[in-house]
Amino acid sequence: MKREDFYKDLERFKSITDPEELKAFEKELKEKHSQASKEDALETLTLIEERVDELISILKVSDITKIVSMSYIATKYFKKSRSWLHQRLNGDIVNGKPAKFTNDEKRTLKLALEDISKKMQETSSKIVIA
C-alpha cells in the first residue's frame, strides 16, 4: 500500500459519521487488504506502527496544551500560527500526510517548554508567603 493511499484511507475513516457508511468502508478495506501481497501487508503494518508511534508522542505532550498557551509558543518560538502548531501536536493530515515536527522543530519545542518552565519558577519564587 502506498503511503498516500494509507493516509487517504485514514482521513476518510476519520470523516465518516454515518454507521452504515462506516460498515461499507470497513468492507471495502477488508476486500482491498485481503488481496494484498505479503510485501504490501508488511508495508501497511509498518505504516500503522509509524502512525501509532506518532500518536503516542502526541499524547505525551497533550497535557501541557491545557496548561500553556500554544498560541504563545507558536508565535514566540516558531514564528508560526497557532493552527500550524496544533496540526503538528495533533498529527493532523495536511496535504495527504500527517503534520509532524522536524528534529529542529522538536528541539525548538523542547527549548520553549524549558524556557517557560524557567520563567514560571522565577515568577513563583517571587511570591512571598507570610
LINQUI-V582339 format. One record per backbone hydrogen bond with DSSP energy under -1.0 kcal/mol. CO is the residue of the C=O (numbers start at 1). NH is the residue of the N-H. Records with the same first field share a line. If there is no record, write none. Layout:
CO: NH + NH
This chain:
2: 6
3: 7
4: 8
5: 9
6: 10
7: 11
8: 12
9: 13
10: 14
11: 15
18: 22
19: 23
20: 24
21: 25
22: 26
23: 27
24: 28
25: 29
26: 30
27: 31
28: 32
29: 33
30: 34
37: 41
38: 42
39: 43
40: 44
41: 45
42: 46
43: 47
44: 48
45: 49
46: 50
47: 51
48: 52
49: 53
50: 54
51: 55
52: 56
53: 57
54: 58
55: 59
56: 60
63: 66
64: 67 + 68
69: 73
70: 74
71: 75
72: 76
73: 77 + 78
74: 80
81: 85
82: 86
83: 87
84: 88
85: 89
86: 90
87: 92
92: 99
94: 97
97: 94
102: 106
103: 107
104: 108
105: 109
106: 110
107: 111
108: 112
109: 113
110: 114
111: 115
112: 116
113: 117
114: 118
115: 119
116: 120
117: 121
118: 122
119: 123
120: 124
121: 125
123: 126
124: 127
